[in-house]
């Protein structure tokens, strides 16, 4: 897939909802779909300068509800609601149904991919350097709290005769992670030397299911456990079993236990006369320098075993009397 699939359409029904909500039979379906297309084209054409981001349409049997998301709600509403009333009349003449319009303000336009692409396209049309425009929008989006941003421009960049595409990215933009909220926008800049397409991907974070408590759970991904273990944190599951051995260091990249080397063994070259130096230091510590008397050593007293100390004194003369008895027997 790569970049050939729309990030919004891939996530419809999982973390994103449909932009048109209505139901009809197979015979009326083409007319309803064409009606949606005409409504969107009319709104985008009439309010192109108002910074429109998204248009949501809900249809009933006799009523159409339109939600307009814009960064400049004052321009869409007009003085005392004149612009909204004119737009409502136009759509009513197209559909012959009751039309209700809701206008929602986008408070952080730096995190809306469609608005970022529109701003880059306007700068390119005003002959601003495409690199400066791309880097400026990328920095403002990351400053506003985006997890990752990717910007791509394609066409006759800088007025070159051959078209090419250049892109800048910062952060993390996973295109195949369905739970990642990736906002995508595409706008064409109409310049004097041709059209330049501007694509913007903005990662707003991950939308987790209900009841998810974070990385402390045992069902955390092994890749996250590996990164936590490399940073010195605690690991769970298969990562914890690698660290369970006694006297072994942590597992580096799954290459086996790390054994700590003894000092002086292995690695570097040995210094000549290392052991001789150690023995010379010991001899110098024992022999006092000249002019000083050697410290008096205390005599060591032999320690008698407890059995010998506790023996009765009567046994000693009995053993001494044995040779006398042998001499008396010899005389007799």
N, C-alpha and C positions, 0 to 999 in steps of 0.2 A: 504493500500500500504506500508507505512513505508519505509524501506530501500530495499525493494524487487524490486523496479523499478529504471531504470537508469535515473538519473537526467537530462542527456543530451537528451535522447530520449523523455522524457516527455515534453520538451520545444521546440522540433523541430517544425518549422512552426509558432512559437509565437515570441520568441526572438532569437532562434538559427536557422541556416540554415542546409541543408543536407550536409553530407560529400562527397557524390557522386552525381553529377548532370549529368544525361543523360536520354534519353527516347528511348524506343524501343518497338516492338511488343511482344506479349506473347510467340512467338516461339523463339525469340532471347534473351529473358530475362535471362534464366539460364546461357547462355554462357557469357553474359555481367557481370552478378553478379560473376561468377567464375573468370573471368578475373580481376575484382577489388580485389578479395581476394588474388589472386596470386601476384598482383602488390604490395599490402601492405605487404604481408609476405616476399617478396623478399627485399623490402626496409628496413623493420625492421631487417631482418636477416643480411643484409650487413652493415648497419649503426647503429648497436646496441650500439656502444660505443660513438656515436655522440650526444647523448641527444635529441632524436627525441620526439616531443610532439604530432604532428598531421599531417595527410596526407589528402589533399583534391584532388579529382579527378574530372575532367570535360572532357566529351567525346563528340566529333563531329563525323561526318561520317568517316573522314579519319585522325583525329588528336586527341591526348590525351594530356591534360594539367594537370600537377601534381604540387601542391603547398606543399612544405615541410617546416614545422615549427620546428626549432631546436635552441637549446641554444649554439651550437658550429658550426657556419656556416663554419669556416675555415676547419674543419675536413671533412665536407660534400663536400666542393668544391675541396679541395686538392690543390696541387701546380699547378698553371696555369690552373685549371679546369680539371685536369686529372680524378678525382673521378666522377665528374658529367658526363663527356663524357662516362666513362665506364658504369655508371648506365643507361644512355640514350640508349646505344647500347644493354644492357641486356633487357630492357623493349621493345625496338623495335623488338628484336628477339622473344619475347613472344607474341606480339600483331600484328606484321606486319603493324603498323601504325606509322605515324610521332609523335614523342614524344617531348614535350616541358616541361622543368622543371624549376620552380621558387623556390628559396631558401629564406626563410624569417627568420630573427633573432628574438628570444624572448629576449627582453631586461631585463625583470624581471622574472627570472626562479623561484623565491620564491613564485610567485603567480600562477604558473601553476601546477595543481594537478598531472598531469602525471609525470612531472619532479621531484616533491617532493616525489612521491611514488617511483620513480626510485632511488633517492638518499638514501631513507630509506632502500630499498631493497639491495643496494650495501653495506651499513653499516652493515646490518644483515649478509650478506654473508661474511664480514670481521670480524665476531665475535664481533661486537660492541653491547653493551647492548641495548635491544630493547626500554626500557624506555627512555634512554638517547637520542637515535636517534629520537624517536617520539616527545619528548619535545623540542628538539633543532629545528626540522623542524617547529613545531607549533609556537614557539616563533619568528622564522625568518619570517614566513608568516604574523603574526600579526604585526610585526615591519614594514613590507613593505606596510601596508595599507589595509589588508584584513578585511572585516566586521566580519568574523567568520571562524573558521577552525575546522575540525574534522578529526582525524586520528585513524585508526583501524588496528590492526595486529592480524592475526589468524593462529594458527599452534602450533608446538612444541616450544613454546617460552622459551628461556633460556635453551633448551635441555631437557625439561621435557618429561616424558614418555607419558603423556596424553595431547592432544592438547586442547588449550583454546584460547579465543580471549580477547584482552584488547583494550580499546580505550581511547583517551584523546580529549577533545574538549574545545574550548574557543571562546567566541563571540556568534554570532547568525547564525545558518545554517537552514533556513526554507526549508523543502523538498517539501512542497505542494504549496508554493507561486510561481506561474508561472513567475511573473515578476522579481523574484530574479535570478541573474546570478550565478548559482551554477556550478562550474567546478569540474568534477569527474575524478579520475584516479585510475587504478588498475594495480598492478604489482606483480609478484610472485618472491620471493627471493629463489634461489636454494642453500640451505645450506647442510652441510654434514649429518644432522639428519632429512632431509625432506624439503618440501617446506613450506614457510610462505607467506601467502597472505597479501598484504598491500593495504588498501583502504584510499583514501584521498578525502575529500570534502572541497572546498574553496568557500566562499561567497564573490563575488567581488562587491556587491552592487545590486541595483534595477534598471532595465531598464524601464523607464517610457514612456508612449506614447507621441506623439508630441502634443505640446500645454499645457503640464502639467506644472503648475507654483509652485507647492509645497504645503505645509500645510496651506497656507493662504486661499486656496479656501474653499468654503462651502461644497464641496463633500469629505472632509477629513474623515478618518475613526473615528468612535466613540472611539475606543480603544486609538488612538493617542490623541484625545481630553481629555480623562480621565487622561492620563499621564500628559498632559500639565496643566490640572486643578489642579492636585495634587502638581505640582511644582510651582503653583502660577501664571500661565499664564492665558490668556483669552481663554474662551471656546466659541464654536459656536454651533448652532443647538439645539439639545435636551439638551446638557450640559449647554447652556446659559439659558434656561428656568428654570432650577433648581436654578440658582443664582439670578433670577430676583426679588425675594421678598424683601420688604423694612424691614430693621432692622434684616435681617437674615445673618448668616455667610455662607461661602462656603459649598457645599455638600461634605461630606467625604464618598467616596466609595459608593455613592447612598443610604446612610442610613438616609437621611433627613437633614433638616437644623440644624446647630450647634448653640445653644443658649449660649451666654456668661453668666457665672455665676456672681452674685454680690459678692462683697468682703465681707467676713465674713459669707456667707451663704453656707450651704451644707457641702461637703467634709470632712475636717479634724475635729478633736475633739476640742471643745471649751476650751479656757483657763479659769480657775476658776477666778471669780472676774473681768472679762473683763470690764463690764460696770462700776463697782465701781471704777476701776482704771481711766477710762476716766473722771468720775465726780470728782474724787480727783484731777486730773490734772487741770480741769477747776477751782476748788476752789483755788488751789495754784496760778494759774495765776491771779485771781482777788484780793487775799489778798497779800499786799506787805510784804516783809520780815521785821524782826525786825530792828529797828534803822533807818528806812527810812520813810519819810512822804508820805502819800497817795497823788497821783496826784489830783489836784483840778479839780473837774468836772464842766463843764460849764452848767449853768442852761438852761434847755430846755424851749423855749418860745412856748406857744400854737399858732398854726397857725390858723388864722381866715378864715372861708370860704369866697370865693369871693363874694357871694350874700350878706352876712352880711356887708362886708366892703363897698360895693357899694350902700347900702341903704341910702336914704336922711335923714338928721338930723331933718327935720321938723316933721317926723312922731312920734318921741319920745314924745314931749310936748303935742301933741294931745291925745295920749294914757293916759298921766298923768292927763289931764283935765277931763276925763270921770268921776271919782269919785266925783269931785266937783259939776258937773252938777246934779248928783243923789242926793247929799245933799241938793242943792237948791230946788229941786222938793219936798223933804221930808218936808222942812220948810214951803213951801207953802201949 
